[in-house]
């Protein structure tokens, strides 16, 4: 059982929830895959994500040994050898190929793009300020795009822009959290953190908020009710404020449920969306 836990940590099974975003186009797109195909696509994207995690962890194993938390990762700690990591990656790759054969060329191109960009990130792009978080946010957009059968049109494109802006906002909080957590070791662990001073962080976050506002405006122009947009925006603002007061939450977003304010805004959104759906 202990060995199994090592492998679940290697593939970051706990991070697979991020790929659930592949199902979100069911809420707004017309050219979305069937639910059965999306389930297959979810596992395919989860496997390709795990492969990139393995590559990244192998590249960062020396630096991770300096991190108070990351030093316990299987490759950094030596719990799993490089040879066994390669075997695991091959098995995951077989699953990915089978899912691409099932879902088709567009899904395959998204998977390939994700793999290439993520590995370029691991091999050096992660050290370029701003581009580092744009790539991470872009990967979430790719996850969502994997749920549709072709490129988004003018009606659905703002949803992808909104996602990009929201993730960028979260990542600016995450960068400041890393600096506070690592202290003097921050720059040595991640050289790019040297850029994320309070001033620079606020500038990047401001651009991210502007991106979300433009997306909200375009969605409103496309006929989305203003009540829905305001509800989501208030939830975004509440989340941002809570992350500012509790930077450690960025590593464990589920801790947001400890905040009564956040839960209240979330429940208000759920009630509003349910009422609008019924009526």
MIDOSE-1310 file (N, C-alpha, C; in nm, 2 decimals, decimal comma, always signed):
residues 279
xxxx	+0,08/-0,12/+0,00/+0,00/+0,00/+0,00/+0,09/+0,13/+0,00; +0,20/+0,12/+0,07/+0,29/+0,24/+0,08/+0,34/+0,27/-0,06; +0,38/+0,16/-0,13/+0,43/+0,18/-0,27/+0,33/+0,24/-0,36; +0,20/+0,20/-0,34/+0,10/+0,25/-0,43/+0,08/+0,40/-0,40
xxxx	+0,09/+0,44/-0,27/+0,08/+0,58/-0,24/+0,19/+0,66/-0,30; +0,31/+0,60/-0,31/+0,42/+0,67/-0,38/+0,39/+0,70/-0,53; +0,32/+0,60/-0,59/+0,29/+0,62/-0,74/+0,17/+0,72/-0,75; +0,08/+0,72/-0,66/-0,04/+0,81/-0,67/+0,01/+0,95/-0,65
xxxx	+0,12/+0,97/-0,57/+0,18/+1,10/-0,55/+0,26/+1,14/-0,67; +0,33/+1,04/-0,73/+0,41/+1,06/-0,85/+0,32/+1,12/-0,97; +0,21/+1,06/-0,99/+0,12/+1,10/-1,10/+0,03/+1,21/-1,05; +0,04/+1,25/-0,93/-0,04/+1,36/-0,86/-0,19/+1,33/-0,89
xxxx	-0,23/+1,21/-0,84/-0,37/+1,18/-0,86/-0,46/+1,28/-0,80; -0,42/+1,34/-0,69/-0,50/+1,45/-0,62/-0,52/+1,57/-0,71; -0,44/+1,59/-0,81/-0,45/+1,70/-0,90/-0,54/+1,68/-1,02; -0,59/+1,56/-1,03/-0,67/+1,53/-1,15/-0,80/+1,61/-1,15
xxxx	-0,84/+1,65/-1,03/-0,97/+1,73/-1,03/-0,96/+1,85/-1,12; -0,84/+1,90/-1,15/-0,83/+2,02/-1,23/-0,88/+1,99/-1,37; -0,87/+1,87/-1,41/-0,92/+1,83/-1,55/-1,07/+1,81/-1,56; -1,14/+1,83/-1,45/-1,29/+1,82/-1,45/-1,34/+1,94/-1,53
xxxx	-1,25/+2,04/-1,55/-1,29/+2,16/-1,63/-1,33/+2,12/-1,77; -1,29/+2,01/-1,82/-1,32/+1,96/-1,95/-1,47/+1,95/-1,97; -1,55/+1,93/-1,86/-1,69/+1,91/-1,86/-1,77/+2,05/-1,87; -1,70/+2,16/-1,84/-1,77/+2,29/-1,83/-1,83/+2,33/-1,97
xxxx	-1,78/+2,30/-2,08/-1,85/+2,34/-2,21/-1,99/+2,28/-2,22; -2,02/+2,18/-2,14/-2,16/+2,14/-2,14/-2,26/+2,25/-2,10; -2,21/+2,35/-2,03/-2,29/+2,45/-1,98/-2,32/+2,56/-2,08; -2,23/+2,57/-2,18/-2,25/+2,69/-2,27/-2,22/+2,66/-2,42
xxxx	-2,16/+2,55/-2,45/-2,12/+2,53/-2,59/-2,22/+2,43/-2,66; -2,23/+2,45/-2,80/-2,32/+2,36/-2,87/-2,24/+2,25/-2,94; -2,11/+2,27/-2,96/-2,03/+2,17/-3,03/-1,95/+2,09/-2,93; -2,01/+2,06/-2,82/-1,94/+1,99/-2,71/-1,95/+1,83/-2,74
xxxx	-1,85/+1,76/-2,68/-1,86/+1,61/-2,69/-1,97/+1,56/-2,61; -2,01/+1,43/-2,63/-2,10/+1,37/-2,55/-2,04/+1,35/-2,41; -2,13/+1,32/-2,31/-2,08/+1,30/-2,18/-1,99/+1,18/-2,17; -2,03/+1,07/-2,24/-1,94/+0,95/-2,24/-1,80/+0,99/-2,30
xxxx	-1,80/+1,06/-2,40/-1,67/+1,10/-2,46/-1,59/+1,19/-2,37; -1,66/+1,28/-2,30/-1,59/+1,37/-2,21/-1,53/+1,29/-2,09; -1,59/+1,19/-2,05/-1,54/+1,10/-1,94/-1,41/+1,04/-1,99; -1,41/+0,99/-2,11/-1,29/+0,94/-2,17/-1,18/+1,05/-2,18
xxxx	-1,22/+1,16/-2,23/-1,13/+1,28/-2,25/-1,07/+1,32/-2,11; -1,15/+1,31/-2,01/-1,10/+1,35/-1,88/-0,98/+1,26/-1,84; -1,00/+1,13/-1,86/-0,89/+1,04/-1,82/-0,77/+1,06/-1,91; -0,79/+1,09/-2,04/-0,68/+1,11/-2,13/-0,60/+1,23/-2,08
xxxx	-0,67/+1,34/-2,05/-0,61/+1,46/-2,01/-0,54/+1,45/-1,88; -0,60/+1,37/-1,79/-0,54/+1,34/-1,66/-0,41/+1,27/-1,67; -0,40/+1,18/-1,77/-0,28/+1,10/-1,79/-0,17/+1,18/-1,85; -0,21/+1,27/-1,95/-0,10/+1,36/-2,01/-0,05/+1,46/-1,91
xxxx	-0,14/+1,50/-1,82/-0,10/+1,59/-1,71/+0,00/+1,52/-1,62; -0,03/+1,40/-1,59/+0,06/+1,32/-1,50/+0,19/+1,31/-1,56; +0,20/+1,28/-1,69/+0,33/+1,27/-1,76/+0,41/+1,40/-1,75; +0,34/+1,51/-1,77/+0,41/+1,64/-1,76/+0,46/+1,67/-1,61
xxxx	+0,38/+1,62/-1,51/+0,42/+1,64/-1,37/+0,54/+1,56/-1,35; +0,55/+1,44/-1,40/+0,66/+1,35/-1,38/+0,79/+1,42/-1,44; +0,77/+1,47/-1,56/+0,89/+1,54/-1,63/+0,93/+1,66/-1,55; +0,84/+1,74/-1,50/+0,87/+1,86/-1,42/+0,93/+1,82/-1,29
xxxx	+0,88/+1,72/-1,23/+0,94/+1,68/-1,10/+1,08/+1,62/-1,11; +1,11/+1,56/-1,23/+1,24/+1,51/-1,25/+1,34/+1,62/-1,28; +1,29/+1,72/-1,35/+1,38/+1,84/-1,38/+1,41/+1,92/-1,25; +1,31/+1,92/-1,16/+1,31/+2,01/-1,04/+1,36/+1,94/-0,92
xxxx	+1,39/+1,81/-0,93/+1,41/+1,73/-0,81/+1,52/+1,79/-0,72; +1,63/+1,85/-0,77/+1,73/+1,91/-0,69/+1,68/+2,03/-0,62; +1,61/+2,12/-0,69/+1,55/+2,24/-0,63/+1,44/+2,21/-0,53; +1,36/+2,10/-0,56/+1,25/+2,06/-0,47/+1,30/+2,02/-0,33
xxxx	+1,43/+1,97/-0,33/+1,48/+1,92/-0,20/+1,51/+2,04/-0,11; +1,50/+2,16/-0,16/+1,52/+2,28/-0,08/+1,39/+2,33/-0,02; +1,28/+2,28/-0,08/+1,15/+2,33/-0,04/+1,09/+2,25/+0,08; +1,03/+2,32/+0,17/+0,98/+2,25/+0,29/+0,87/+2,14/+0,27
xxxx	+0,80/+2,16/+0,16/+0,69/+2,07/+0,12/+0,73/+1,98/+0,00; +0,78/+2,04/-0,10/+0,81/+1,97/-0,22/+0,93/+1,87/-0,21; +1,01/+1,88/-0,10/+1,12/+1,78/-0,08/+1,07/+1,64/-0,06; +0,93/+1,63/-0,03/+0,88/+1,50/+0,00/+0,82/+1,43/-0,12
xxxx	+0,83/+1,50/-0,24/+0,78/+1,44/-0,36/+0,86/+1,31/-0,39; +0,80/+1,21/-0,45/+0,86/+1,08/-0,47/+1,00/+1,09/-0,54; +1,02/+1,17/-0,65/+1,14/+1,18/-0,72/+1,25/+1,26/-0,64; +1,20/+1,36/-0,57/+1,30/+1,44/-0,49/+1,35/+1,37/-0,37
xxxx	+1,26/+1,29/-0,31/+1,30/+1,21/-0,19/+1,36/+1,08/-0,22; +1,36/+1,03/-0,35/+1,42/+0,91/-0,39/+1,33/+0,79/-0,37; +1,20/+0,81/-0,33/+1,11/+0,70/-0,31/+1,08/+0,62/-0,44; +1,09/+0,69/-0,55/+1,07/+0,63/-0,68/+1,19/+0,67/-0,77
xxxx	+1,25/+0,57/-0,84/+1,36/+0,59/-0,92/+1,32/+0,65/-1,06; +1,42/+0,70/-1,13/+1,39/+0,76/-1,26/+1,35/+0,65/-1,36; +1,40/+0,52/-1,35/+1,36/+0,41/-1,43/+1,21/+0,38/-1,42; +1,16/+0,37/-1,29/+1,02/+0,34/-1,27/+0,93/+0,46/-1,31
xxxx	+0,98/+0,58/-1,30/+0,91/+0,70/-1,35/+0,89/+0,69/-1,50; +0,99/+0,64/-1,57/+0,98/+0,62/-1,72/+0,87/+0,52/-1,75; +0,88/+0,40/-1,68/+0,78/+0,30/-1,70/+0,64/+0,35/-1,68; +0,62/+0,42/-1,57/+0,49/+0,48/-1,55/+0,44/+0,57/-1,66
xxxx	+0,53/+0,65/-1,71/+0,50/+0,75/-1,82/+0,46/+0,67/-1,95; +0,52/+0,56/-1,97/+0,49/+0,48/-2,09/+0,35/+0,43/-2,08; +0,31/+0,38/-1,96/+0,18/+0,32/-1,94/+0,07/+0,44/-1,96; +0,10/+0,55/-1,90/+0,01/+0,67/-1,91/+0,00/+0,71/-2,06
xxxx	+0,11/+0,70/-2,14/+0,11/+0,74/-2,28/+0,02/+0,65/-2,36; +0,01/+0,53/-2,33/-0,08/+0,43/-2,40/-0,22/+0,47/-2,38; -0,26/+0,51/-2,26/-0,39/+0,55/-2,23/-0,43/+0,68/-2,31; -0,33/+0,77/-2,32/-0,35/+0,90/-2,39/-0,38/+0,87/-2,54
xxxx	-0,30/+0,78/-2,60/-0,31/+0,75/-2,74/-0,45/+0,69/-2,76; -0,50/+0,60/-2,68/-0,63/+0,54/-2,69/-0,74/+0,65/-2,68; -0,73/+0,75/-2,60/-0,83/+0,85/-2,58/-0,83/+0,94/-2,71; -0,71/+0,97/-2,76/-0,71/+1,05/-2,88/-0,77/+0,98/-3,00
xxxx	-0,75/+0,85/-3,01/-0,82/+0,77/-3,12/-0,97/+0,77/-3,10; -1,02/+0,78/-2,98/-1,16/+0,79/-2,95/-1,22/+0,93/-2,98; -1,15/+1,03/-2,94/-1,21/+1,17/-2,95/-1,17/+1,24/-3,07; -1,07/+1,20/-3,14/-1,04/+1,27/-3,27/-0,93/+1,36/-3,27
xxxx	-0,91/+1,42/-3,39/-0,80/+1,51/-3,42/-0,79/+1,63/-3,34; -0,90/+1,70/-3,32/-0,90/+1,83/-3,25/-0,86/+1,81/-3,10; -0,91/+1,71/-3,04/-0,88/+1,67/-2,91/-0,73/+1,63/-2,90; -0,68/+1,56/-3,00/-0,54/+1,52/-3,01/-0,45/+1,64/-3,02
xxxx	-0,49/+1,74/-3,10/-0,41/+1,86/-3,11/-0,40/+1,94/-2,98; -0,51/+1,94/-2,91/-0,51/+2,01/-2,78/-0,42/+1,94/-2,68; -0,42/+1,80/-2,68/-0,34/+1,72/-2,59/-0,19/+1,75/-2,63; -0,16/+1,75/-2,76/-0,02/+1,77/-2,80/+0,03/+1,91/-2,77
xxxx	-0,06/+2,01/-2,79/-0,02/+2,15/-2,76/+0,01/+2,16/-2,61; -0,08/+2,10/-2,53/-0,06/+2,10/-2,38/+0,07/+2,04/-2,34; +0,10/+1,93/-2,40/+0,22/+1,85/-2,37/+0,35/+1,93/-2,41; +0,35/+1,99/-2,53/+0,46/+2,07/-2,57/+0,49/+2,19/-2,49
xxxx	+0,38/+2,27/-2,47/+0,39/+2,39/-2,39/+0,43/+2,37/-2,25; +0,37/+2,26/-2,19/+0,41/+2,23/-2,05/+0,55/+2,19/-2,03; +0,60/+2,11/-2,13/+0,74/+2,07/-2,12/+0,84/+2,19/-2,15; +0,80/+2,28/-2,24/+0,88/+2,40/-2,26/+0,88/+2,48/-2,13
xxxx	+0,77/+2,48/-2,06/+0,77/+2,55/-1,93/+0,87/+2,49/-1,84; +0,87/+2,35/-1,83/+0,96/+2,28/-1,74/+1,11/+2,30/-1,78; +1,13/+2,32/-1,91/+1,27/+2,33/-1,95/+1,32/+2,47/-1,96; +1,25/+2,57/-1,91/+1,30/+2,70/-1,91/+1,20/+2,82/-1,91
xxxx	+1,09/+2,80/-1,97/+0,99/+2,91/-1,98/+0,94/+2,95/-1,84; +0,94/+2,86/-1,75/+0,90/+2,89/-1,61/+0,98/+3,00/-1,54; +1,10/+3,03/-1,60/+1,19/+3,13/-1,54/+1,17/+3,27/-1,60; +1,07/+3,28/-1,69/+1,04/+3,41/-1,76/+0,92/+3,47/-1,69
xxxx	+0,94/+3,59/-1,62/+0,83/+3,65/-1,55/+0,70/+3,68/-1,64; +0,59/+3,66/-1,58/+0,46/+3,68/-1,64/+0,43/+3,56/-1,74; +0,52/+3,53/-1,83/+0,50/+3,42/-1,92/+0,48/+3,29/-1,84; +0,54/+3,28/-1,72/+0,53/+3,16/-1,64/+0,38/+3,13/-1,60
xxxx	+0,32/+3,24/-1,55/+0,18/+3,22/-1,51/+0,08/+3,22/-1,63; +0,12/+3,29/-1,74/+0,03/+3,29/-1,85/+0,02/+3,15/-1,91; +0,14/+3,08/-1,91/+0,14/+2,94/-1,96/+0,05/+2,85/-1,87; +0,06/+2,86/-1,74/-0,02/+2,78/-1,65/-0,17/+2,81/-1,67
xxxx	-0,20/+2,94/-1,68/-0,34/+2,98/-1,70/-0,39/+2,93/-1,84; -0,30/+2,94/-1,94/-0,34/+2,89/-2,07/-0,36/+2,74/-2,07; -0,30/+2,66/-1,99/-0,32/+2,52/-1,98/-0,46/+2,49/-1,93; -0,51/+2,57/-1,84/-0,65/+2,55/-1,80/-0,75/+2,58/-1,91
xxxx	-0,71/+2,68/-2,00/-0,80/+2,71/-2,11/-0,80/+2,59/-2,21; -0,68/+2,53/-2,22/-0,67/+2,41/-2,31/-0,75/+2,29/-2,25; -0,75/+2,28/-2,12/-0,84/+2,18/-2,06/-0,98/+2,20/-2,09; -1,03/+2,32/-2,09/-1,17/+2,35/-2,12/-1,19/+2,33/-2,27
xxxx	-1,10/+2,37/-2,35/-1,11/+2,35/-2,50/-1,12/+2,21/-2,54; -1,06/+2,12/-2,46/-1,06/+1,98/-2,49/-1,20/+1,92/-2,49; -1,29/+1,99/-2,43/-1,43/+1,95/-2,41/-1,52/+1,98/-2,53; -1,46/+2,06/-2,63/-1,54/+2,09/-2,75/-1,48/+2,02/-2,87
xxxx	-1,55/+2,02/-2,98/-1,50/+1,95/-3,10/-1,44/+2,04/-3,20; -1,42/+2,17/-3,18/-1,36/+2,26/-3,27/-1,33/+2,39/-3,19; -1,26/+2,48/-3,26/-1,23/+2,61/-3,20/-1,35/+2,69/-3,15; -1,35/+2,76/-3,04/-1,46/+2,83/-2,99/-1,50/+2,95/-3,09
xxxx	-1,63/+2,97/-3,10/-1,68/+3,08/-3,19/-1,69/+3,21/-3,11; -1,74/+3,31/-3,17/-1,75/+3,45/-3,10/-1,84/+3,45/-2,98; -1,94/+3,35/-2,98/-2,03/+3,34/-2,86/-1,96/+3,28/-2,74; -1,88/+3,17/-2,77/-1,83/+3,09/-2,66/-1,69/+3,14/-2,62
xxxx	-1,62/+3,21/-2,70/-1,48/+3,26/-2,68/-1,47/+3,34/-2,55; -1,56/+3,43/-2,51/-1,55/+3,50/-2,38/-1,54/+3,41/-2,26; -1,60/+3,29/-2,27/-1,59/+3,20/-2,15/-1,44/+3,16/-2,13; -1,37/+3,14/-2,24/-1,23/+3,10/-2,23/-1,15/+3,22/-2,18
xxxx	-1,18/+3,34/-2,22/-1,11/+3,46/-2,18/-1,14/+3,48/-2,03; -1,26/+3,45/-1,98/-1,29/+3,47/-1,84/-1,21/+3,37/-1,76; -1,20/+3,24/-1,80/-1,12/+3,14/-1,73/-0,98/+3,19/-1,72; -0,92/+3,24/-1,83/-0,78/+3,28/-1,84/-0,76/+3,39/-1,73
xxxx	-0,85/+3,49/-1,73/-0,83/+3,60/-1,63/-0,84/+3,55/-1,48; -0,94/+3,46/-1,46/-0,96/+3,41/-1,32/-0,84/+3,33/-1,27; -0,78/+3,25/-1,36/-0,67/+3,17/-1,32/-0,54/+3,26/-1,30; -0,53/+3,36/-1,38/-0,42/+3,46/-1,37/-0,43/+3,53/-1,23
xxxx	-0,55/+3,57/-1,19/-0,57/+3,63/-1,06/-0,52/+3,54/-0,95; -0,57/+3,41/-0,96/-0,53/+3,31/-0,86/-0,38/+3,30/-0,85; -0,31/+3,29/-0,97/-0,17/+3,27/-0,97/-0,09/+3,38/-0,92; -0,14/+3,50/-0,93/-0,07/+3,62/-0,87/-0,07/+3,60/-0,72
xxxx	-0,18/+3,55/-0,66/-0,19/+3,52/-0,52/-0,09/+3,41/-0,48; -0,08/+3,31/-0,57/+0,00/+3,19/-0,54/+0,15/+3,24/-0,54; +0,19/+3,32/-0,63/+0,33/+3,37/-0,63/+0,37/+3,44/-0,50; +0,28/+3,53/-0,46/+0,30/+3,60/-0,33/+0,30/+3,50/-0,21
xxxx	+0,22/+3,40/-0,22/+0,22/+3,30/-0,11/+0,35/+3,22/-0,11; +0,40/+3,19/-0,23/+0,53/+3,12/-0,23/+0,64/+3,20/-0,17; +0,64/+3,33/-0,20/+0,75/+3,42/-0,14/+0,74/+3,42/+0,01; +0,62/+3,43/+0,06/+0,60/+3,43/+0,21/+0,64/+3,30/+0,27
xxxx	+0,60/+3,19/+0,21/+0,63/+3,06/+0,26/+0,78/+3,03/+0,26; +0,85/+3,06/+0,15/+0,99/+3,02/+0,14/+1,09/+3,12/+0,20; +1,04/+3,25/+0,21/+1,13/+3,35/+0,27/+1,26/+3,37/+0,19; +1,37/+3,36/+0,26/+1,50/+3,39/+0,19/+1,53/+3,28/+0,08
xxxx	+1,47/+3,17/+0,09/+1,50/+3,06/-0,01/+1,41/+3,08/-0,13; +1,32/+3,17/-0,13/+1,23/+3,19/-0,24/+1,29/+3,20/-0,38; +1,38/+3,29/-0,40/+1,45/+3,32/-0,53/+1,54/+3,20/-0,57; +1,60/+3,14/-0,47/+1,69/+3,02/-0,50/+1,60/+2,90/-0,55
xxxx	+1,48/+2,89/-0,49/+1,40/+2,78/-0,53/+1,33/+2,81/-0,67; +1,28/+2,93/-0,68/+1,22/+2,98/-0,81/+1,27/+3,12/-0,84; +1,37/+3,13/-0,93/+1,43/+3,26/-0,97/+1,32/+3,36/-1,01; +1,22/+3,31/-1,07/+1,11/+3,40/-1,13/+1,04/+3,48/-1,02
xxxx	+1,05/+3,42/-0,89/+0,98/+3,49/-0,78/+1,04/+3,63/-0,75; +1,16/+3,65/-0,80/+1,23/+3,78/-0,77/+1,15/+3,89/-0,84; +1,07/+3,86/-0,95/+1,00/+3,96/-1,02/+0,87/+4,00/-0,94; +0,81/+3,90/-0,87/+0,68/+3,92/-0,81/+0,68/+4,00/-0,68
xxxx	+0,73/+4,12/-0,69/+0,72/+4,22/-0,58/+0,57/+4,26/-0,57; +0,53/+4,33/-0,46/+0,39/+4,37/-0,44/+0,35/+4,45/-0,56; +0,43/+4,55/-0,60/+0,40/+4,64/-0,71/+0,37/+4,56/-0,84; +0,47/+4,48/-0,88/+0,46/+4,40/-1,00/+0,34/+4,31/-1,00
xxxx	+0,32/+4,25/-0,88/+0,20/+4,16/-0,86/+0,07/+4,23/-0,89; +0,06/+4,35/-0,83/-0,07/+4,42/-0,84/-0,09/+4,46/-0,99; +0,02/+4,50/-1,06/+0,01/+4,53/-1,20/-0,04/+4,41/-1,28; +0,02/+4,30/-1,26/-0,03/+4,18/-1,34/-0,17/+4,14/-1,30
xxxx	-0,20/+4,15/-1,17/-0,34/+4,12/-1,13/-0,44/+4,22/-1,19; -0,40/+4,34/-1,20/-0,49/+4,44/-1,26/-0,52/+4,41/-1,40; -0,42/+4,36/-1,48/-0,44/+4,32/-1,62/-0,54/+4,20/-1,62; -0,52/+4,11/-1,53/-0,60/+3,99/-1,52/-0,75/+4,03/-1,49
xxxx	-0,77/+4,12/-1,40/-0,90/+4,17/-1,37/-0,96/+4,24/-1,49; -0,88/+4,31/-1,57/-0,93/+4,38/-1,69/-0,98/+4,27/-1,79; -0,90/+4,16/-1,80/-0,94/+4,05/-1,89/-1,07/+3,99/-1,85; -1,10/+3,98/-1,72/-1,23/+3,92/-1,68/-1,34/+4,02/-1,70
xxxx	-1,31/+4,15/-1,69/-1,41/+4,25/-1,71/-1,45/+4,25/-1,86; -1,35/+4,25/-1,95/-1,38/+4,24/-2,09/-1,46/+4,12/-2,13; -1,43/+4,01/-2,07/-1,50/+3,88/-2,09/-1,64/+3,89/-2,04; -1,66/+3,95/-1,92/-1,80/+3,97/-1,87/-1,88/+4,06/-1,96
xxxx	-1,82/+4,17/-2,01/-1,89/+4,26/-2,10/-1,93/+4,19/-2,23; -1,84/+4,11/-2,29/-1,87/+4,03/-2,41/-1,98/+3,93/-2,39; -1,98/+3,87/-2,27/-2,09/+3,77/-2,24/-2,22/+3,84/-2,22; -2,22/+3,96/-2,16/-2,34/+4,04/-2,15/-2,39/+4,08/-2,29
xxxx	-2,30/+4,12/-2,38/-2,34/+4,15/-2,51/-2,40/+4,03/-2,59; -2,36/+3,91/-2,55/-2,41/+3,79/-2,61/-2,54/+3,74/-2,55; -2,59/+3,82/-2,45/-2,72/+3,78/-2,39/-2,72/+3,72/-2,26; -2,60/+3,70/-2,19/-2,60/+3,64/-2,06/-2,65/+3,75/-1,96
xxxx	-2,74/+3,70/-1,87/-2,81/+3,79/-1,78/-2,70/+3,86/-1,68; -2,72/+3,99/-1,66/-2,63/+4,06/-1,58/-2,63/+4,01/-1,44; -2,74/+3,95/-1,39/-2,74/+3,89/-1,25/-2,64/+3,78/-1,24; -2,63/+3,70/-1,34/-2,53/+3,59/-1,34/-2,39/+3,64/-1,34
xxxx	-2,37/+3,74/-1,42/-2,23/+3,80/-1,43/-2,19/+3,86/-1,30; -2,28/+3,94/-1,23/-2,25/+4,00/-1,11/-2,22/+3,90/-1,00; -2,30/+3,80/-1,00/-2,29/+3,69/-0,90/-2,15/+3,63/-0,90; -2,11/+3,59/-1,02/-1,98/+3,53/-1,04/-1,87/+3,63/-1,01
xxxx	-1,89/+3,76/-1,04/-1,78/+3,85/-1,02/-1,77/+3,88/-0,87; -1,88/+3,88/-0,79/-1,87/+3,90/-0,65/-1,80/+3,78/-0,58; -1,82/+3,66/-0,64/-1,75/+3,54/-0,59/-1,60/+3,55/-0,62; -1,57/+3,60/-0,73/-1,43/+3,62/-0,77/-1,36/+3,72/-0,68
xxxx	-1,43/+3,83/-0,65/-1,37/+3,93/-0,56/-1,35/+3,88/-0,42; -1,46/+3,80/-0,37/-1,45/+3,75/-0,24/-1,33/+3,65/-0,22; -1,31/+3,57/-0,33/-1,20/+3,47/-0,33/-1,07/+3,54/-0,33; -1,06/+3,65/-0,41/-0,93/+3,72/-0,41/-0,90/+3,79/-0,28
xxxx	-1,00/+3,85/-0,21/-0,97/+3,91/-0,08/-0,93/+3,80/+0,02; -1,00/+3,69/+0,02/-0,96/+3,58/+0,12/-0,82/+3,53/+0,09; -0,78/+3,52/-0,03/-0,64/+3,47/-0,06/-0,54/+3,58/-0,01; -0,58/+3,70/-0,02/-0,49/+3,81/+0,02/-0,47/+3,80/+0,18
xxxx	-0,58/+3,77/+0,25/-0,57/+3,76/+0,40/-0,51/+3,63/+0,44; -0,53/+3,52/+0,36/-0,49/+3,39/+0,39/-0,41/+3,33/+0,28; -0,28/+3,37/+0,25/-0,20/+3,33/+0,14/-0,18/+3,18/+0,13; -0,18/+3,11/+0,25/-0,16/+2,97/+0,25/-0,28/+2,89/+0,19
xxxx	-0,39/+2,96/+0,17/-0,51/+2,89/+0,11/-0,48/+2,86/-0,04; -0,38/+2,93/-0,10/-0,36/+2,91/-0,24/-0,30/+2,77/-0,27; -0,24/+2,71/-0,17/-0,19/+2,58/-0,18/-0,29/+2,47/-0,15; -0,40/+2,52/-0,08/-0,51/+2,43/-0,05/-0,64/+2,51/-0,07
xxxx	-0,68/+2,53/-0,19/-0,80/+2,61/-0,22/-0,93/+2,56/-0,15; -0,93/+2,43/-0,11/-1,05/+2,37/-0,04/-1,07/+2,44/+0,09; -0,97/+2,51/+0,15/-0,98/+2,58/+0,27/-1,07/+2,70/+0,26; -1,10/+2,74/+0,14/-1,20/+2,85/+0,12/-1,33/+2,82/+0,19
xxxx	-1,36/+2,69/+0,21/-1,49/+2,65/+0,28/-1,48/+2,68/+0,43; -1,37/+2,73/+0,48/-1,36/+2,77/+0,62/-1,41/+2,91/+0,63; -1,42/+2,98/+0,52/-1,46/+3,12/+0,53/-1,61/+3,13/+0,52; -1,68/+3,19/+0,62/-1,82/+3,21/+0,61/-1,87/+3,30/+0,50
xxxx	-1,78/+3,40/+0,48/-1,81/+3,50/+0,37/-1,82/+3,43/+0,24; -1,71/+3,35/+0,21/-1,70/+3,28/+0,08/-1,82/+3,19/+0,06; -1,85/+3,11/+0,17/-1,96/+3,01/+0,16/-2,09/+3,09/+0,13; -2,11/+3,20/+0,20/-2,23/+3,28/+0,18/-2,25/+3,33/+0,04
xxxx	-2,14/+3,38/-0,02/-2,14/+3,43/-0,16/-2,17/+3,31/-0,25; -2,10/+3,20/-0,23/-2,12/+3,08/-0,31/-2,26/+3,03/-0,30; -2,32/+3,02/-0,19/-2,46/+2,98/-0,17/-2,56/+3,07/-0,24; -2,53/+3,20/-0,23/-2,61/+3,30/-0,30/-2,61/+3,28/-0,45
xxxx	-2,49/+3,25/-0,50/-2,48/+3,22/-0,65/-2,56/+3,09/-0,68; -2,55/+2,99/-0,61/-2,62/+2,86/-0,63/-2,77/+2,88/-0,63; -2,82/+2,96/-0,53/-2,96/+2,98/-0,52/-3,01/+3,07/-0,64; -2,93/+3,17/-0,68/-2,97/+3,25/-0,79/-2,97/+3,17/-0,92
xxxx	-2,87/+3,09/-0,95/-2,87/+3,02/-1,07/-2,98/+2,91/-1,07; -3,01/+2,85/-0,96/-3,12/+2,76/-0,95/-3,25/+2,82/-0,98; -3,27/+2,94/-0,92/-3,40/+3,02/-0,94/-3,41/+3,06/-1,09; -3,30/+3,10/-1,15/-3,31/+3,14/-1,29/-3,33/+3,02/-1,38
xxx	-3,28/+2,91/-1,34/-3,30/+2,79/-1,42/-3,44/+2,74/-1,42; -3,50/+2,74/-1,30/-3,64/+2,70/-1,28/-3,73/+2,79/-1,35; -3,70/+2,92/-1,35/-3,80/+3,01/-1,41/-3,76/+3,04/-1,56
